[in-house]
Structure formats: structure tokens, C-alpha cells
Amino acid sequence: MKILLKNAMAFVDKKFTKCDISIEDNVIKNISTIIPPMEDDFVIDLKNNYLLPGLIDVHVHLREPGFIYKETVETGSMAGAKGGYTSICAMPNLNPVPDSMENLKIELEAIEKTANINVYPYGAITKEEKGEELSDMEEMSKYIIAFSDDGKGIQEERMMLEAMNKAKELNKIIAAHCEVNALLNNGYIHDGEYAKLHGHRGICSESEWKEIERDIELAKKTGVKYHVCHISTKESVELIRKAKKDNVDITCETGPHYLILDDMMLQEDGRFKMNPPIRSKEDRQALIEGILDGTIDMIATDHAPHSEEEKSRGLEKSVMGIVGLETAFPLLYTYFVKEGIISLEKLVELMNTNPRERFEIGTEIKVGEKADLTVYDLNEKYIIDSNNFASKGKSTPFNGYEVFGKCKMTMVGGKIIFNEI
């Protein structure tokens, strides 16, 4: 099918331009001020709405195989499409853990059969994510986006060194969940003012940044491509800033919740519980500064769906994790672009350009590129209502928030996956 997108405000050559775009055989064929429609064109008038390159999320939990009561590849990827994402990377804390080709094949088959958008699986760094023995990294390397033991920090330095050496040999990224178990003290929210006021056990910031500090030295030694997952502390930002100045091959991500909330905004509700936890005002400000100066490369949701029952036990007893695919862009547009903290162009850089260049997935709006596109009406105002999510997970601290920026259409490889135009 030939598709003609008329009257788009499209992100082309790093700026927004009013144009028409023709798509044929799943590929962008022409970008021009005006393209007259041909007889067999399927014409879509975008009415001056914004056309973005498909968003990319390098940190998503799809829960399949093993935990399909929480989410499936099908529901999670549809949530991605509704949120404007065309490419997502699926974390490996599954059952079975993708630590061998045999186990990875189960996940690959589910992706092949049911994914609505592009889904790229991670392979585990260690067998069963236990941190004791390397996974079958070599045999999986052609089929996975990167290696991670997400959900668990690798406690033994020699194990991480061995993993980094192997990943370097295979030219793959190590994406690290950084957490020192010995410093957790059974905590479950940030060890800050709210925890003290309400008698909760806290997770100290050092449990995150101490392992980042260790890994930076190992990354220097090995030359591996090193990516730090979901950073949340001011010390983490400073360590990564310095590592970049020292030419370490390092990138990092943070999540919308760490940029918008601080621990004094917590409520006694499981939808405010995730790992790492929401930190202090000072940490949040440091993360924003990290976004502004380029220390933080990308924003990922850490979309982590759970059942309603698992999230209904309050701050102490609920499991950790919130959903984010369907709320990330409007939240960031509302609280950062509309507030004048960053430009819309910068937001596209954080949600497409930088993850695309680092992880080598996704596309840009350019002739010859696959048509992975998303349309946003930036003027449409609405209330976030998790009952309307495509995800099985409904737990978000942003339920009831008023936001601007409604995803109106998502296209993957020239095929319309989600459409409300």
C-alpha cells in the first residue's frame, strides 16, 4: 500500500518542518513541502500535528515467558504502540531466564508471533541471573540487543570483569542494574525525609552509586560498551559525568518518575514503589541537570507491570515496579517542554536519537528509512486514566495527572498499528 501523509509537522534533519511524506513498500519514499496525491494513494491528513520518528525504549519488562498474568509480549507491545513507541527492548528477568539459546528461543517465538511493534530481547549476563556463572553469551549474541541481569546487581567484581571482557569480544553492550545488596538493609523506599517521617525502611543512595563507581573502573579497563540502567541519585550523575570526560564508553538512562517526583511526593500506596526508589529533591535536580548537560543520554520507562493484587499492599509490602509506556511522552512534554526546561527537539533526542545511535535500533524520518513513525497532537489535554491502558499493568503514580500530548497514530514499517486520527 502507498500511504501519503499530508500536512505533517515532521522532525526532519533535527528540526520540525511542515511537509508531506510518501510511504511505499514500508519505506519513506519522498519528503517534500507538497506532494500531490496519486490515484492509488491512501491519504492521511495529519492536520499540522507533530510527526516524530518512532520512540525507542531500551528498558521494558514484557513478562513473557513466565509471568503472563502481569503482561504479555502482545499487551506490552500494544501499550508501546499507544505510547508512540515503535521499538522496545525487553529485559531478561523471565522464566526461563534467556541465558541460553534454548531458553531465548521461547521468548523469540512469542515476539515473532505476537509483537505489535519491534521488540528486541536482552540476554542475561549470568545463568539464571544469579551472578555466579556467565550465560551462554556467545551463542545468544546474534539474537539479542545487549546483555543485562536487570533486577539484580552483579555483586562479584570478578564476575562483572569476566562479563565485560566477553561482551567486548562480542561487540555487545553491558546494561547494568547497579545495586549493592549488602547496603539495602531490607529497605523499600528512599532513605530520606519521607522514610524518617513515616517510619519506613530506606534504601540508601550508596547502594546504587557504589556499584556504578566499581563498574566504571572495570569499563575503563576493558573498553566495553557500558550502559547504566535507571539512574536515580546525584552521585550517579556526577560519576557518569566524570567518566564521560575520561572517555569511558558509557551511556545511561533515567525514568520520567525520577525527573518529575521526589520522595516528599510519595503516598502510602504501592503505585509509588519501584526500584530504584524515587529519591530526594536534590537528586531530582541533579538528574535534570544531567539531562540538560548531556550526561544522561536517554529516558527509558522501566515499564514493569504487576497484577493489581501485587500492587495493592501499600509501600512496604507491594512488589516493586510501575508501568510507563503509555504515559512517558505526555508527562515529559507537559512537565519539561511546556515548562521551557527543554525543547521538543531535545525530547526527541532523548527518546529516539540517542537510544537509536547507542543501541543501533529504530529509524529517523529520512528518505530510504523504514517508516517507523508516531503522530502526536500536542494541544490535546487529557487526564491519565490507567483503566484505559492497553497494558495489563495499571499501577502508575501519575494516575489522575492532567497532561498535554495525545498519541494519535503509530506506524511500524509502514503498517498502522494504532490509530485515533
ABEGO torsion letter per residue (X at the ends): XBBBBBGBBBBBGGBBBBBBBBBBGGBBABBBABBBBBAABBBBBAGGBBBBBBBBBABBBAGOBGAAAABBAAAAAAAAAAAGBABBBBBABBOBBBABAAAAAAAAAAAAAABABBBBBBBBABBGGAGABBBBAAAAAAABABBBABGBBBABAAAAAAAAAAAAAAGBBBBBBBBBAAAAGGBABBBBAAAAAAGBBBBBAAAAAAAAAAAAAAAAAAGBBBBBBGBABAAAAAAAAAAAAAGBBBBBBBBAAAAABBAAABBBBAAABBOBBBBBAAAAAAAAAAAAAGABABBBAGBBBBBAAAAAAEAAABBBEBBAAAAAAAAAAAAAAAAGABBAAAAAAAAAAAAAAAAGBEBBBBBGBBBBBBBBBAABBBBBBAAABABABABBAABGBBBBGBBABBBBGGBBABBAX
